[in-house]
Amino acid sequence: MPQFTRRLTRSLAAVALLVGSTMLGACTTNAATGRTQLNLLSRSEEIQIGQEAAPELIAAYGGRVPSDQLQSYVTDIGMKLAAQTEGENPSLPWSFIFLNSDVINAFALPGGQVFITRGLVERMDNEAQLAGVLGHEIAHVTARHANNRLVRQAGLSLAAAIGGVVIGSDEDLQLLVNGLVTGAGVYALTFDRGQESESDQLGMRYMAQAGYNPSAQLEVMRILKDASSGPRQPEWLSTHPLPETRIEQIQELLSEEFRAAASNPANQLYRDRFQSTMLQGLNALPPAPAMTLRDAQFIEQWIAEHTECECHEHGSVSAR
């Protein structure tokens, strides 16, 4: 074996040994996904992160919709879905915040903080679509995607640090390892896209168990597709699959895993209730304020600095 290859092998082995010895014993089986995962964040830490971050994000998005009735409507649906989650997840301090913003967005923070904007809800036609979005965001929490992202980031950072120490001043080998770490970072984005697909699937499970027709999740994707405009990144460099990709995946789920649920007359869309309560209620309110440039910049900076929190953009954050 050439000396160059031997040194690289030793470097990567050192990374693997240190990571393995440091994190041994911290793995548990996730009740929602059934997968074994490494936990760098405890349940209490996830709850604390979400609760501490929520007030600033609520303010940046223009506060809550000024209607107790509509806030309660969103909360009731969210809690109905949260009750369908696995393991200890129903006992999380769930909070469902209806943001008074015209931005089209929904996201979740660790520990049970779920947000949806007025701009997205106003494009909906029925209650099951709202349940589909809330279920998707609930799934990010139950699958502990924020923790999983932190694990990947910690692994890449540790690999880079150890590689630098082991390799020393060998410039050729350093360049190669830097390339491997960068490549691993791009490859990790596929796992972020996998998180979105997994959350679609789990969200459909929760909504079907709560009495909603899971086909509404397909309608949500079409809403997001229609709302997409302007140039987009290539999908392989994006943390979210393109709407077209998610539409195909959801169609497959509806034809297989959720075929019976979609055809079950007990699972409904609740269009009339949504339109008479939610849409008429929103129409009676003043228009949502446009996001200021300062708030848009704060949100973008917050996301960049707190990527361990699962802040999922369904639409662009921009000021008008």
C-alpha positions as semicolon CSV with decimal commas, in nm:
position;residue;x (nm);y (nm);z (nm)
1;M;0,000;0,000;0,000
2;P;0,149;0,341;-0,094
3;Q;0,251;0,563;0,195
4;F;-0,006;0,827;0,089
5;T;-0,292;0,575;0,109
6;R;-0,168;0,430;0,438
7;R;-0,164;0,773;0,599
8;L;-0,512;0,855;0,474
9;T;-0,641;0,521;0,602
10;R;-0,486;0,583;0,944
11;S;-0,638;0,932;0,954
12;L;-0,988;0,814;0,875
13;A;-0,952;0,523;1,117
14;A;-0,855;0,767;1,392
15;V;-1,169;0,971;1,321
16;A;-1,389;0,662;1,331
17;L;-1,230;0,536;1,654
18;L;-1,269;0,865;1,838
19;V;-1,625;0,920;1,719
20;G;-1,719;0,564;1,812
21;S;-1,562;0,573;2,157
22;T;-1,706;0,918;2,238
23;M;-2,061;0,838;2,133
24;L;-2,084;0,474;2,238
25;G;-2,396;0,401;2,436
26;A;-2,585;0,716;2,336
27;C;-2,805;0,540;2,079
28;T;-3,176;0,473;2,119
29;T;-3,456;0,346;1,895
30;N;-3,681;0,623;1,770
31;A;-4,045;0,535;1,835
32;A;-4,168;0,721;1,527
33;T;-3,922;0,592;1,268
34;G;-3,815;0,261;1,423
35;R;-3,452;0,350;1,354
36;T;-3,164;0,342;1,597
37;Q;-3,019;0,689;1,627
38;L;-2,748;0,871;1,819
39;N;-2,884;1,137;2,053
40;L;-2,667;1,442;2,117
41;L;-2,968;1,636;2,245
42;S;-3,175;1,514;2,537
43;R;-3,553;1,554;2,538
44;S;-3,527;1,841;2,788
45;E;-3,259;2,013;2,577
46;E;-3,476;1,993;2,266
47;I;-3,768;2,142;2,457
48;Q;-3,549;2,422;2,591
49;I;-3,410;2,506;2,245
50;G;-3,757;2,535;2,097
51;Q;-3,908;2,735;2,380
52;E;-3,617;2,981;2,392
53;A;-3,615;3,039;2,017
54;A;-3,990;3,070;1,965
55;P;-4,052;3,429;2,091
56;E;-3,796;3,589;1,857
57;L;-3,926;3,398;1,557
58;I;-4,287;3,484;1,639
59;A;-4,195;3,852;1,654
60;A;-3,999;3,835;1,329
61;Y;-4,302;3,684;1,155
62;G;-4,533;3,966;1,267
63;G;-4,673;3,800;1,578
64;R;-4,972;3,570;1,604
65;V;-5,287;3,604;1,398
66;P;-5,507;3,843;1,605
67;S;-5,791;3,599;1,659
68;D;-5,824;3,367;1,957
69;Q;-6,079;3,163;1,764
70;L;-5,845;3,098;1,473
71;Q;-5,549;3,029;1,702
72;S;-5,762;2,775;1,887
73;Y;-5,873;2,622;1,558
74;V;-5,510;2,557;1,457
75;T;-5,418;2,434;1,805
76;D;-5,710;2,191;1,819
77;I;-5,608;2,032;1,488
78;G;-5,243;2,018;1,594
79;M;-5,321;1,855;1,928
80;K;-5,546;1,600;1,757
81;L;-5,252;1,505;1,535
82;A;-4,998;1,511;1,819
83;A;-5,215;1,260;2,006
84;Q;-5,149;1,012;1,724
85;T;-4,771;1,025;1,765
86;E;-4,564;0,741;1,905
87;G;-4,393;0,666;2,235
88;E;-4,365;0,960;2,474
89;N;-4,424;1,217;2,201
90;P;-4,789;1,291;2,289
91;S;-4,669;1,426;2,626
92;L;-4,435;1,685;2,471
93;P;-4,534;2,046;2,549
94;W;-4,679;2,093;2,201
95;S;-4,749;2,447;2,085
96;F;-4,907;2,540;1,751
97;I;-4,853;2,902;1,653
98;F;-5,053;3,067;1,375
99;L;-4,830;3,348;1,246
100;N;-4,975;3,671;1,109
101;S;-4,744;3,682;0,807
102;D;-4,807;3,684;0,434
103;V;-4,495;3,472;0,379
104;I;-4,580;3,117;0,267
105;N;-4,411;2,902;0,527
106;A;-4,436;2,638;0,797
107;F;-4,162;2,508;1,025
108;A;-4,094;2,331;1,353
109;L;-3,847;2,373;1,635
110;P;-3,726;2,085;1,852
111;G;-3,940;1,986;2,145
112;G;-4,285;2,053;1,999
113;Q;-4,297;2,413;1,872
114;V;-4,485;2,415;1,539
115;F;-4,552;2,724;1,327
116;I;-4,763;2,796;1,021
117;T;-4,816;3,128;0,847
118;R;-5,134;3,296;0,740
119;G;-4,991;3,330;0,390
120;L;-4,989;2,952;0,352
121;V;-5,326;2,887;0,518
122;E;-5,498;3,143;0,296
123;R;-5,405;2,934;-0,007
124;M;-5,574;2,625;0,136
125;D;-5,917;2,491;0,056
126;N;-5,991;2,244;0,336
127;E;-5,900;2,142;0,690
128;A;-5,720;1,824;0,583
129;Q;-5,464;2,035;0,397
130;L;-5,394;2,225;0,718
131;A;-5,367;1,893;0,902
132;G;-5,123;1,771;0,636
133;V;-4,885;2,064;0,691
134;L;-4,908;2,044;1,071
135;G;-4,859;1,667;1,057
136;H;-4,548;1,710;0,842
137;E;-4,399;1,955;1,093
138;I;-4,495;1,736;1,388
139;A;-4,306;1,455;1,216
140;H;-3,986;1,661;1,211
141;V;-4,015;1,676;1,590
142;T;-4,103;1,310;1,649
143;A;-3,831;1,186;1,412
144;R;-3,587;1,416;1,598
145;H;-3,449;1,554;1,275
146;A;-3,286;1,848;1,453
147;N;-3,082;1,605;1,663
148;N;-2,991;1,403;1,354
149;R;-2,866;1,712;1,174
150;L;-2,657;1,806;1,476
151;V;-2,504;1,457;1,478
152;R;-2,400;1,493;1,113
153;Q;-2,258;1,839;1,169
154;A;-2,063;1,722;1,473
155;G;-1,924;1,428;1,279
156;L;-1,809;1,645;0,988
157;S;-1,654;1,904;1,220
158;L;-1,478;1,634;1,422
159;A;-1,351;1,467;1,106
160;A;-1,207;1,794;0,979
161;A;-1,044;1,875;1,314
162;I;-0,890;1,532;1,362
163;G;-0,782;1,516;1,000
164;G;-0,597;1,841;1,042
165;V;-0,413;1,717;1,350
166;V;-0,324;1,374;1,211
167;I;-0,224;1,493;0,866
168;G;-0,022;1,788;0,981
169;S;0,156;1,978;0,704
170;D;0,112;1,730;0,419
171;E;-0,061;1,967;0,173
172;D;-0,163;1,700;-0,080
173;L;-0,323;1,480;0,182
174;Q;-0,487;1,781;0,348
175;L;-0,645;1,883;0,018
176;L;-0,780;1,531;-0,032
177;V;-0,931;1,512;0,315
178;N;-1,082;1,861;0,275
179;G;-1,239;1,740;-0,045
180;L;-1,380;1,435;0,127
181;V;-1,527;1,644;0,407
182;T;-1,679;1,890;0,160
183;G;-1,820;1,603;-0,042
184;A;-1,965;1,453;0,272
185;G;-2,134;1,785;0,347
186;V;-2,302;1,788;0,006
187;Y;-2,393;1,420;0,046
188;A;-2,548;1,502;0,384
189;L;-2,799;1,723;0,206
190;T;-2,953;1,408;0,064
191;F;-3,033;1,311;0,422
192;D;-3,206;1,648;0,472
193;R;-3,412;1,576;0,163
194;G;-3,478;1,231;0,307
195;Q;-3,605;1,400;0,623
196;E;-3,862;1,589;0,418
197;S;-3,985;1,271;0,251
198;E;-3,994;1,092;0,586
199;S;-4,193;1,378;0,738
200;D;-4,443;1,363;0,451
201;Q;-4,493;0,992;0,520
202;L;-4,521;1,028;0,898
203;G;-4,746;1,330;0,861
204;M;-4,979;1,131;0,638
205;R;-4,985;0,858;0,902
206;Y;-5,084;1,104;1,173
207;M;-5,353;1,274;0,966
208;A;-5,508;0,944;0,855
209;Q;-5,518;0,819;1,215
210;A;-5,682;1,148;1,317
211;G;-5,960;1,105;1,060
212;Y;-5,828;1,314;0,770
213;N;-5,795;1,199;0,411
214;P;-5,419;1,171;0,345
215;S;-5,473;1,271;-0,020
216;A;-5,480;1,629;0,109
217;Q;-5,103;1,608;0,148
218;L;-5,083;1,582;-0,230
219;E;-5,298;1,894;-0,259
220;V;-5,057;2,079;-0,029
221;M;-4,765;1,993;-0,254
222;R;-4,952;2,128;-0,553
223;I;-5,019;2,451;-0,364
224;L;-4,645;2,483;-0,294
225;K;-4,561;2,402;-0,655
226;D;-4,794;2,673;-0,780
227;A;-4,645;2,918;-0,529
228;S;-4,289;2,848;-0,643
229;S;-4,146;3,109;-0,873
230;G;-3,809;3,234;-0,993
231;P;-3,484;3,038;-1,028
232;R;-3,432;2,741;-0,798
233;Q;-3,121;2,556;-0,690
234;P;-3,050;2,218;-0,845
235;E;-3,229;1,964;-0,629
236;W;-2,912;1,783;-0,530
237;L;-2,784;2,106;-0,368
238;S;-3,108;2,177;-0,185
239;T;-3,219;2,054;0,155
240;H;-3,573;2,017;0,024
241;P;-3,684;1,802;-0,267
242;L;-3,852;1,994;-0,546
243;P;-4,233;1,998;-0,517
244;E;-4,251;1,783;-0,830
245;T;-4,040;1,516;-0,660
246;R;-4,250;1,520;-0,346
247;I;-4,569;1,499;-0,553
248;E;-4,439;1,180;-0,716
249;Q;-4,342;1,033;-0,380
250;I;-4,677;1,115;-0,221
251;Q;-4,865;0,971;-0,518
252;E;-4,673;0,649;-0,464
253;L;-4,759;0,646;-0,094
254;L;-5,127;0,704;-0,175
255;S;-5,128;0,413;-0,417
256;E;-4,962;0,177;-0,168
257;E;-4,929;0,241;0,207
258;F;-5,220;0,486;0,233
259;R;-5,445;0,346;-0,035
260;A;-5,704;0,216;0,213
261;A;-5,694;0,534;0,422
262;A;-5,743;0,756;0,116
263;S;-6,047;0,556;0,004
264;N;-6,198;0,526;0,352
265;P;-6,511;0,750;0,366
266;A;-6,448;0,806;0,737
267;N;-6,136;1,007;0,648
268;Q;-6,260;1,342;0,526
269;L;-6,135;1,679;0,400
270;Y;-6,370;1,896;0,610
271;R;-6,392;2,165;0,345
272;D;-6,711;2,336;0,468
273;R;-6,588;2,363;0,827
274;F;-6,255;2,509;0,715
275;Q;-6,410;2,766;0,484
276;S;-6,679;2,880;0,727
277;T;-6,445;2,904;1,026
278;M;-6,092;2,964;0,901
279;L;-6,126;3,144;0,567
280;Q;-6,423;3,359;0,668
281;G;-6,245;3,442;0,992
282;L;-5,932;3,552;0,807
283;N;-6,134;3,758;0,561
284;A;-6,277;3,954;0,854
285;L;-5,929;4,052;0,976
286;P;-5,702;4,329;0,846
287;P;-5,444;4,204;0,592
288;A;-5,130;4,047;0,731
289;P;-4,842;4,295;0,747
290;A;-4,567;4,253;0,491
291;M;-4,242;4,127;0,638
292;T;-3,984;4,401;0,686
293;L;-3,635;4,371;0,545
294;R;-3,497;4,371;0,900
295;D;-3,715;4,077;1,002
296;A;-3,632;3,886;0,684
297;Q;-3,261;3,936;0,748
298;F;-3,302;3,827;1,111
299;I;-3,475;3,506;1,006
300;E;-3,212;3,421;0,746
301;Q;-2,933;3,486;0,997
302;W;-3,110;3,285;1,267
303;I;-3,148;2,988;1,037
304;A;-2,780;3,009;0,937
305;E;-2,664;3,023;1,299
306;H;-2,904;2,764;1,442
307;T;-2,906;2,491;1,182
308;E;-2,944;2,232;1,455
309;C;-3,300;2,362;1,489
310;E;-3,537;2,226;1,235
311;C;-3,650;2,544;1,061
312;H;-3,808;2,423;0,740
313;E;-3,875;2,672;0,467
314;H;-4,172;2,595;0,243
315;G;-4,143;2,935;0,084
316;S;-3,886;3,206;0,046
317;V;-3,837;3,449;0,332
318;S;-3,835;3,788;0,173
319;A;-3,954;4,139;0,245
320;R;-4,198;4,309;0,016
